[in-house]
Amino acid sequence: MQIQIRHDGNTPGDRNQRISGIIEDVLARHSDQITTVEVHLADEDGPKNADGAIRCTIEVRLAGRKPTAVTHHASDVMSAVDQAAEKVLRALDHQLDRSRDFTTGEGSR
């Protein structure tokens, strides 16, 4: 699993190791299926301070599937990353469970 972290000019890039660790930990159960994770961080208010101004978008690419992306807004970078990582995990769980049900013939009809 390759993790790429991108920042805008207003978001510090000094936490990349910690962000990578969070992504690896949260997505560990799907790591064998994930090829690339892109984390995009932006401060939507620029130098102004406002609650919910930090946007974290995480896009996950699974082998042989379309990318899955989520966005979360928070007042600080690490909260935005934590919550976006949990969101993308739920999205992947849902997507992979649905495809498993489809291939095994289980689920509602």
C-alpha positions as CSV (number, residue, x, y, z in Angstrom):
1,M,0.0,0.0,0.0
2,Q,1.5,3.3,-1.1
3,I,0.5,6.4,0.8
4,Q,0.8,9.8,-0.8
5,I,0.1,13.0,1.3
6,R,-0.5,16.3,-0.3
7,H,-0.9,19.7,1.4
8,D,-2.0,23.1,0.3
9,G,0.2,26.1,1.1
10,N,-1.6,26.8,4.4
11,T,-1.4,23.3,5.9
12,P,1.8,22.2,7.5
13,G,3.5,19.1,6.2
14,D,5.3,18.2,9.4
15,R,3.0,15.4,10.4
16,N,3.3,13.1,7.4
17,Q,4.8,10.2,9.3
18,R,2.1,10.3,11.9
19,I,-0.6,10.6,9.2
20,S,0.8,7.6,7.3
21,G,0.8,5.6,10.5
22,I,-2.9,6.4,11.1
23,I,-3.8,5.4,7.6
24,E,-1.8,2.2,7.8
25,D,-3.4,1.3,11.1
26,V,-7.0,2.1,10.2
27,L,-6.8,0.4,6.7
28,A,-4.7,-2.6,7.8
29,R,-7.4,-5.2,7.3
30,H,-7.7,-4.2,3.6
31,S,-4.1,-3.5,3.0
32,D,-3.6,-6.6,0.7
33,Q,-6.3,-5.2,-1.7
34,I,-5.2,-1.5,-1.6
35,T,-2.7,-0.3,-4.1
36,T,-2.6,3.5,-3.4
37,V,-4.0,5.9,-0.8
38,E,-4.0,9.6,-1.5
39,V,-4.5,12.1,1.4
40,H,-5.2,15.7,0.5
41,L,-5.2,18.3,3.2
42,A,-6.3,21.9,2.8
43,D,-7.1,24.8,5.0
44,E,-10.2,26.3,3.3
45,D,-10.0,29.6,5.2
46,G,-6.3,30.2,4.5
47,P,-4.5,32.1,7.3
48,K,-7.8,32.9,9.1
49,N,-8.7,30.6,12.0
50,A,-12.2,29.1,11.8
51,D,-13.7,25.9,13.1
52,G,-14.1,23.2,10.5
53,A,-11.7,24.9,8.2
54,I,-9.3,21.9,7.7
55,R,-10.5,19.6,4.9
56,C,-9.1,16.1,4.6
57,T,-10.0,14.0,1.5
58,I,-8.8,10.4,1.4
59,E,-9.0,8.5,-1.9
60,V,-8.3,4.7,-1.8
61,R,-7.6,2.7,-4.9
62,L,-8.3,-1.0,-4.7
63,A,-6.9,-3.4,-7.3
64,G,-9.4,-3.9,-10.1
65,R,-11.9,-1.4,-8.7
66,K,-12.9,2.3,-9.0
67,P,-11.4,4.6,-6.4
68,T,-13.3,5.3,-3.2
69,A,-13.0,8.8,-1.7
70,V,-14.3,10.6,1.4
71,T,-14.0,14.0,2.8
72,H,-14.1,15.3,6.4
73,H,-13.9,18.8,7.8
74,A,-12.5,19.5,11.3
75,S,-10.8,22.3,13.2
76,D,-7.3,20.7,13.2
77,V,-5.4,18.4,10.8
78,M,-5.2,15.3,13.0
79,S,-8.9,15.3,13.8
80,A,-9.7,15.7,10.1
81,V,-7.4,12.8,9.2
82,D,-8.7,10.5,12.0
83,Q,-12.3,11.0,11.0
84,A,-11.7,10.8,7.3
85,A,-9.8,7.5,7.8
86,E,-12.7,6.1,9.8
87,K,-15.1,7.2,7.0
88,V,-13.1,5.6,4.3
89,L,-12.8,2.4,6.3
90,R,-16.6,2.2,6.6
91,A,-17.0,2.9,2.9
92,L,-14.5,0.1,2.0
93,D,-16.1,-2.3,4.5
94,H,-19.5,-1.7,2.9
95,Q,-18.2,-1.9,-0.7
96,L,-16.2,-5.1,-0.1
97,D,-19.0,-6.8,1.9
98,R,-21.5,-6.0,-0.9
99,S,-19.2,-7.5,-3.5
100,R,-18.6,-10.6,-1.3
101,D,-22.3,-11.1,-0.9
102,F,-22.8,-10.7,-4.7
103,T,-20.1,-13.3,-5.6
104,T,-21.2,-15.8,-3.0
105,G,-24.9,-15.4,-3.7
106,E,-25.7,-14.4,-0.2
107,G,-27.7,-11.3,0.8
108,S,-31.2,-10.1,0.2
109,R,-32.8,-10.7,-3.2
